[in-house]
Amino acid sequence: MAPTFFHDVPPARCTREDLLDVHVAEDATRPRPAVVFVHGGPIPPGHSPRNTDVFRGYGALAAAAGLIGITFDHHLHSGEHYPQAADDVAAAVARTRELPVVDADRLLLWFFSGGGAIAAAWLRDPPPWLRGIAWTYPILAPPPGWTGDVPRFDAVEAVGKHPALPTLLVRVGTEIEPARDTQDAFVAAADEAGAGLEILVIDHAGHGFEVQPYDAEARAVVDRAMAWAVATLRG
């Protein structure tokens, strides 16, 4: 079966380090900045996003750009699992910073879909080595009536806490309602706080566009997003 990924990026060398898959260019000879990709959810127990073509593809894109791409699995199996998933993300980030191939002072987190709200804590209290945060078609706050720890996972409220932190939002023209509504609120909150939020839009794409056939517009926008990550990490 042919790989299912919208971009024709060449595969990178990928090694498994405990919790992580580490994607790196073959010619890497010194520690490099890293992008930690945080998948969405809820996902069924036993499903492994890091083993999919989508996250292998994103890891390869980061490696091709001269970065280290980190993919891993977290346990966002339902709304009740957000705290565990957030702890999994923190553990993956800590492990990433220990890797010899990674410049521990230059990390960027990139969240997808239902994982987007996990970024709230990092927005609220970013460590000095966190150089930026990116999202692709994210959900950025819990739904109304959610019985969990709303402040911990409300990125809309948190985006104004450190407006100088570089942030990027990749939106799609055909978005699912829960994501679209929280993205609109997030953009408004960022504007009000004077946060330097960059926004890229893939006009005709939908949520989870990466599994669609090759698409020139989607590829161009994601290439721009990766170029932003490179500039943010190396700036």
N, C-alpha and C positions, 0 to 999 in steps of 0.2 A: 504494500500500500504506500502511495506517495505521501510524503510529509504534508501536514496540514498547517501551513503558516503563510501569511500573506506576503512575506518578504523573502527575497532570494539570497539573504546573507549566508556566507559560507559557514559551516559548523566550526565551532571553536574547540580547543582542547578542554575537556570537562573532567574534573576529578571530584570524587565524593569525599568530603571531610566531615565525618560525624553527621551533624544535622544538615550540612550544606552541600550543594553542588557548586563548584567553583569553575567558572568559565573564563578562560584566559587565552590570549593570543599565543601562538606557538613561539613567537620571538620575544616574549616578555622576559626581561633579564633583571628587573629591579622592582621593588614594591610600587604598586600603582593604586590610584584612587579606586574606590569600589562603589557600585550601585547594588543595593539590596532590594530585590523585587519581592513585593508582598502580595500574594495572590488574594483573590476575593473569596466569597462564600455567601451562604452556607454551602459546604461541600459534603458529600456522603462520607461516612467513615470508611477508611480503606482507600479512598481516591487520593492520588498523588499528583497535584498540579505540576511539581517540578519534573515529573516524568513525561509531561505532555510536550507536543511540538511547540505550543505557544511559549512556554517559559524556557524551553531549550532555545527557542528563537530569540527571545529577549536577552538571554544570557550571551548568545553569540553576537547579537547587535552591540552589546556593551563591550565585549572583547574586541570586536572589529574597530570600535572607536578608541581603542587604547586604554580601556578601563578593565576592571575585574567585574564580571557579572556574577552575582550571588543569587541563587534560587534555593528555596526550601519549602517545607510543608508546615502549616500550622493547623490548629484544631478548631477552626471555625465551622462546626457542624450544625449549629443553630444559633439563634440570638442569645441563648443562655451561655454560649461558649465564648463570647467576646473577651471576658477577662482572661481565660486560658490562652486564647489566640494572641492577645496582647503580650502576655508573658512569653509565649513562644517567639514572638517577634523580637522582644528584648534579648532573649537568649541567643537568637540567631545573629543579631547585631553584635553582641559581645563576642561571640565566637569568630565572627568575621574580622573584628579588630585584632584578634590574636594570630591571624594567618600571616605567615612570612611574606606572601606575595602581595599583601594589602598594605597600603599606606594608611595606618590607623588614624591619622589626623584628617583624612579626607574621605568621608562617606556621604552618600546620598541615598535617601529612602524613596522608593517608587511604589505606590499603592494602586491596587486595581479593585474596581467594583465594590463588593461588600466589605472588603478589607480597608476601604478608605477612611472609615471612622477611627480606626486604630491609630491614625496619625495624630489624633487630638493631643495626646500626652506629649508627643515630640514637638508639636507646635507651641505648647504651653511652657515647656521647659527644655529648649534645645541645648544639648551639650556643645562645646566649642568645636568638636570634630564633625558635627553634623552640618554639612555645607549647604544643604537644600533638601526640599521635599517635592516630589512630583506625584501626580495622580493621573490615571486614565479611567474614564467613565466611572467615577467613584460614587458611592453613597457616603455622605459626609456627616451624618448625624443619625441617631436612633429614630425609629418611627414614633409618632405620637402614641402615648400610652405604654411605651416600653417600660417594663418594671425593673430593668437593670440600672447600673450606675450611669445615668445619662451624662453628667458632666465629664466623666472620664472619656466618653466616646463622642463628644460633641465638637467636631472640628470647626463647625460654623462659629461657635462661641470662642474657640481658641485661636482662630486665625489672626486676630488683632493683637495678641499678646506680645509677639515679637515681629513687628511688621518688616524689619530689615532682613529677616530670614528669606532667602530666595525660594520662591514657590512657583510651580507650574501646574496648570490644569489642562489636560487634553479632553475635550468634549466631542461628542458625536451628534450629528444632526437628528438621528432617529434614536432617541434615548428612552429608556424605561422611566416611568413617572417617578418612582421613589428617588432615583438618582438625579433626574432633572430638577426636581423641586429642591433637593438639598444643595445641588450645585448652584442654582440661582441664589439661594440664601447665602451660600458661601461667598460668591462673587460680590454680592451686595455688602456683606460684612467686611470683606477685604478692602473694598473701595472706601468704605466709611473709615476704616482704620488707617488708610494710607499704605496698606501693604503692597509690596511690589509683585503682585500676582501676574504672571504671564499666562495667557490663555491661547491655546491652539484649538482649532475646530476642524474636524473631518466632516464636511457638510452632509454627505449622503450615507455615511457609515452608521452602523448600529452598535448597540452594546455587545461586546464580544466579537468585534469585527475581524480579529486576527485569524479566525478559522475560515474566513471567506477566501475565494481565489485571489490571486495577485491583483492588487489595486494600486494604481499609480498615485492617486491622491493620498490614500492612507499611508503608503510608503513614504511619500514626501513629508507628511506631517510628522510621522514618527521619527524620521531622520532629523527633522528640525528639533524635536523634543530631545533626542539623544545628543545633538550638538549643544543644546542648552545645558544638558547634564555635564558634558565635557567642560564647557566654559565655566560652569558653576564650580566644578570640582578643581579645576586648574587655575581659577582666577584668584 
